[in-house]
């Protein structure tokens, strides 16, 4: 109980006896908060760099972190900017074969994505406050919490479980409940699944699809030869799609034809 002498060693007396459980929960919550924000930011940056030109990819990645609104000058901002850009150059293959499956996923929250982004913004502002303002509540943060409180007061409720949202007071430390941080991590997961579906319609998604398939189709650098029998050929392609973690298409024959045309299979 005297503590480990190694650098960074754990002082068990302090951790187990000298620290109240509420303090541990607060630290766990902050860790979840930081990790969830980093996860979502990293995902948005990666997917936008895959789908959009370099000169706009960063801007679209940021827009996916904000609810939709219209500025005083009438310009839209927020996630719809990135979604509209993806739809501006859409893929017939992706819309017909993969979007329907992703759209109907139980994790898709398109109907309440605005509310989920309002939740994201509140917790992201909490994280920013911990980094830049020593975790002290500001009026901006209180306003963000008010928006979230209003969102979850709707009928029907947009979230599966309500956030507790302890009262914030300007100039005092932010209070976060561990349960709220866990729910926030779920919000991030749902946003990723929702925008995966909404963005997959982009023509650039075909290149991502082809790259992923090619990473599984090669053996010793050679093209993958499939059986000539249509049934066996389809079964092999279905296994290939599953191995590449690609959703099952609406019409497998159309995807097989596309893969043949691209030279992915022969």
Helices and strands as residue ranges (DSSP letters): H 12-12, I 13-17, H 21-51, H 54-63, E 69-70, E 76-77, H 79-88, H 92-97, H 99-103, G 110-112, H 113-132, H 139-152, H 178-199, H 204-217, H 230-243, H 252-262
